[in-house]
Amino acid sequence: MNNPIFVTGSHRSGSTWVGKIISNANGVRYVHEPFNMRKIRNNSPFKYWFEYVSDNSDKSYQEKAIKYLESFYKPSFSAILSNAINSRSTKELYHFFKGFKGRVSDRTLIKDPIALFSSEWLYKNINCEVVMIIRHPAAFIASLKVKNWEFDFKNLLDQDDLMNDLLFEYKNDILDYSKNQPDMIEQGILLWNIIYATVYRFKQQHEKDWFFVKHEDLSMDPVKEFKKMFNFLNLEFDKNIEREIIASSSANESTDLKRDSKENIFSWKKRLSEEEINRIKRKTGPVWSKFYSESDWNQ
């Protein structure tokens, strides 16, 4: 099976960690966030953060979206010619041909939390295997707070199909927040509710077809959970993969991809005030209760 792999979930959910671990498997090449507006290419049809593409989208728009995504993982002979002409060195040309060879022989992994709302469309139209990561609301919001990542909710409001198909329940709040931006905690609460109400909807429809995993389970026993994931994806899980998982979740190093994964589970308790935690718990309650239990707030 050579289907692409699509890794998603909320941003700050560990999708990069998961994507990088999977890409260590033999015959898997990593593609980073084609929906990310900061890294978008000139041929992209996307205009918004969290762009929503569906079967009901304009056909020409869908065709452009597919063509754009294929540029990340399908071999293109026109690209060979263009790069051969424009390469400035033998080394540059070598790296291009190496990447082209990977497109022909390897399985592409697309890691992109910004593509989450388009997950069903991607599943149907690029025939991908989906890995969906779930993260505790307090951990997600604490991470946004540390990064000071604000969000312009007009990116959602201006997408009529997204609002009507997936986010109609939150329309009034999104409209309000797009006009009067609240504090970081309130922004995070609405974002988490929007994202994971949608993930729960996906889970109801695709529990047998997609791989759903909580970030906390991955952090508590990464070797066990990644073995399950690799089995789902029909990838070989060997000693090299196991060593990489242990190294990436060890307390010995601390970078974006190397962290004490168990300690990281409840780091939000140090980053949020008691008032903030209580507010998050109360306002995300109808959604977090679909994934978590009371004990996940108290350990």
C-alpha positions in Angstrom: 0.0 0.0 0.0 1.4 3.4 -1.1 -1.4 5.7 0.1 -0.3 9.1 1.4 -0.4 9.5 5.2 -2.2 12.6 6.6 -1.3 13.6 10.2 -3.5 16.3 11.8 -5.2 17.5 14.9 -5.2 20.9 16.6 -2.0 23.0 16.2 0.2 22.4 19.4 -1.1 18.8 19.5 2.2 17.0 18.8 1.5 16.5 15.1 5.1 17.5 14.3 6.4 14.9 16.7 4.1 12.2 15.3 4.9 13.1 11.7 8.7 13.1 12.3 8.5 9.7 14.1 6.5 8.1 11.3 8.8 9.6 8.6 11.7 7.6 10.2 10.1 4.5 8.8 11.6 3.0 5.7 10.0 4.5 2.5 8.2 7.4 4.1 9.0 11.0 3.1 7.8 14.0 5.1 5.9 17.1 3.8 5.3 20.0 6.1 2.0 21.9 6.2 0.9 22.7 2.6 -2.1 24.6 4.1 0.1 26.8 6.3 -0.5 30.4 5.1 3.0 31.5 6.2 4.6 28.9 3.9 2.1 28.9 1.1 3.4 28.6 -2.5 2.4 30.8 -5.5 0.2 28.1 -7.0 -1.9 27.7 -3.9 -5.6 28.2 -4.2 -5.9 28.7 -0.4 -6.8 32.1 1.1 -7.5 31.4 4.8 -6.1 29.8 7.8 -8.0 26.5 8.3 -9.1 26.5 4.7 -12.2 24.2 4.2 -12.5 22.2 1.1 -15.4 19.8 0.6 -17.2 17.8 -2.1 -19.6 20.8 -2.3 -16.8 23.3 -3.1 -16.6 24.7 -6.6 -15.3 22.0 -8.9 -12.6 24.2 -10.4 -11.4 25.1 -6.9 -11.3 21.5 -5.9 -9.2 20.7 -9.1 -6.8 23.5 -8.2 -6.5 22.3 -4.6 -5.8 18.7 -5.8 -3.2 19.9 -8.3 -1.5 22.1 -5.6 -1.4 19.2 -3.2 -0.1 16.8 -5.8 2.8 19.2 -6.4 4.1 18.1 -2.9 4.0 14.4 -3.5 3.6 13.4 -7.1 6.5 13.2 -9.6 6.3 16.0 -12.2 8.4 15.9 -15.4 7.8 19.7 -16.0 9.3 20.2 -12.5 12.4 18.2 -13.5 12.9 20.4 -16.6 12.3 23.6 -14.6 14.7 22.6 -11.8 17.3 21.4 -14.2 17.3 24.7 -15.9 17.2 26.8 -12.7 19.5 24.8 -10.5 22.4 27.0 -9.4 24.8 24.1 -8.5 25.4 20.4 -8.9 24.5 19.9 -5.2 21.1 21.7 -5.6 20.3 19.6 -8.6 21.3 16.4 -6.8 18.9 17.2 -3.9 16.1 17.9 -6.3 16.6 14.5 -8.1 16.9 12.8 -4.7 13.5 14.3 -3.7 12.0 13.4 -7.1 13.1 9.8 -6.6 11.4 9.8 -3.3 8.2 10.9 -4.8 8.3 7.9 -7.2 9.3 5.2 -4.7 8.2 6.4 -1.2 5.0 7.0 0.6 4.4 10.7 1.4 3.4 11.8 4.8 1.6 15.2 4.9 1.7 16.8 8.4 -0.8 19.7 8.7 -3.0 20.7 11.6 -4.2 23.7 9.5 -5.9 21.3 7.1 -8.0 19.7 9.8 -11.4 21.0 8.6 -10.6 19.5 5.1 -9.8 16.1 6.5 -12.8 14.3 4.9 -12.2 15.8 1.5 -8.5 14.9 1.7 -9.4 11.3 2.7 -11.6 10.9 -0.3 -9.6 12.8 -2.9 -6.0 11.9 -2.3 -6.9 8.4 -0.8 -4.9 9.1 2.4 -4.6 7.2 5.7 -5.6 9.7 8.5 -4.0 10.0 11.9 -6.0 12.4 14.1 -4.4 13.7 17.4 -6.5 14.9 20.3 -5.1 17.1 23.0 -6.4 18.2 26.4 -8.0 21.7 26.3 -5.9 23.1 29.1 -2.7 21.8 27.5 -3.6 23.3 24.2 -4.6 26.7 25.6 -1.5 26.8 27.9 0.6 26.2 24.8 -1.1 29.1 22.9 -0.6 31.3 26.0 3.1 30.6 26.1 3.5 31.2 22.4 1.2 34.2 22.5 -0.5 32.9 19.4 -3.6 35.0 18.8 -6.1 34.1 16.1 -8.2 36.2 13.7 -11.6 34.5 13.6 -12.4 36.2 10.3 -10.5 33.4 8.7 -13.4 31.1 9.7 -16.3 33.6 9.4 -15.4 34.5 5.8 -15.7 30.8 4.7 -19.5 30.4 4.3 -19.4 26.6 3.6 -17.3 26.0 6.7 -19.6 28.0 8.9 -22.7 26.3 7.4 -21.3 22.7 7.3 -19.2 22.4 10.4 -19.3 25.5 12.6 -22.9 26.7 12.6 -23.2 25.9 16.4 -20.5 28.4 17.1 -21.5 31.1 14.6 -22.5 33.8 17.1 -19.3 33.4 19.1 -17.1 33.5 16.0 -18.9 36.6 14.7 -18.5 38.3 18.1 -14.8 37.3 18.4 -14.1 38.5 14.9 -15.2 42.0 15.9 -14.1 42.1 19.5 -11.0 40.0 20.1 -11.1 38.6 23.7 -8.2 37.6 25.8 -5.9 34.6 24.9 -7.7 32.2 27.2 -11.1 32.9 25.6 -9.7 32.7 22.1 -8.2 29.3 23.0 -11.4 28.0 24.5 -13.4 28.8 21.3 -10.7 27.4 19.0 -10.5 24.2 21.0 -14.2 23.8 21.1 -14.5 24.4 17.3 -11.6 22.0 16.4 -12.6 19.2 18.7 -16.3 19.3 18.2 -15.4 18.7 14.5 -12.9 16.0 15.5 -15.6 14.2 17.5 -17.9 14.4 14.4 -15.1 12.8 12.4 -14.7 10.2 15.0 -18.3 9.2 14.9 -18.1 8.8 11.2 -14.6 7.3 10.8 -13.6 5.5 14.0 -12.9 2.3 12.1 -11.2 4.0 9.1 -9.0 6.6 10.8 -6.5 6.4 13.7 -7.5 8.6 16.6 -5.0 9.0 19.5 -4.8 11.3 22.5 -1.6 13.2 22.9 -1.6 12.2 26.6 -1.6 8.5 25.7 1.2 9.0 23.3 3.2 10.8 26.0 2.5 8.3 28.7 3.5 5.2 26.7 4.9 6.3 23.4 6.4 3.0 22.3 3.1 1.2 22.8 1.0 3.8 21.1 3.3 4.3 18.2 3.4 0.5 17.6 -0.4 0.7 17.3 -0.1 3.6 14.9 2.5 1.9 12.7 0.4 -1.3 12.6 -2.6 0.8 11.4 -0.5 2.4 8.7 1.1 -1.0 7.7 4.6 0.3 8.5 7.5 -1.7 9.9 8.2 -0.9 13.5 11.8 -1.8 14.2 14.5 -1.2 16.8 15.6 2.0 15.1 12.1 3.5 15.3 11.8 2.4 18.9 15.1 4.1 19.8 14.0 7.3 18.0 10.8 7.3 20.0 12.6 6.8 23.3 15.1 9.6 22.4 12.4 12.0 21.4 10.4 11.5 24.6 13.3 11.4 27.0 14.0 13.9 29.8 17.7 14.0 28.7 17.1 16.7 26.1 14.5 19.4 25.7 13.8 20.9 22.2 10.7 21.1 20.1 11.0 17.4 19.3 12.8 16.1 22.3 11.0 16.5 25.6 10.1 14.6 28.8 6.8 13.4 27.4 5.3 12.3 30.7 6.3 15.6 32.5 4.8 17.5 29.5 1.3 16.0 30.0 0.5 18.3 33.0 2.8 21.2 32.3 -0.3 23.3 31.8 -0.8 23.3 35.6 2.3 25.5 35.9 1.4 27.7 32.9 -2.2 28.5 33.8 -3.7 30.2 36.9 -6.4 28.4 38.9 -9.0 30.8 37.6 -7.9 30.1 34.0 -8.0 26.3 34.5 -11.5 26.5 36.0 -12.7 28.7 33.2 -11.3 26.4 30.5 -12.8 23.3 32.2 -16.2 24.9 32.5 -16.4 26.4 29.0 -15.0 23.4 27.1 -17.0 20.9 29.2 -19.6 19.8 26.6 -16.7 18.8 24.2 -13.9 17.6 26.5 -16.3 15.2 28.2 -16.4 13.3 24.8 -12.7 12.5 25.0 -11.6 12.9 28.7 -12.7 12.1 32.2 -12.7 14.1 35.4 -9.5 12.4 36.5 -7.7 14.0 33.5 -8.0 17.4 35.3 -7.0 16.2 38.7 -3.8 14.2 38.5 
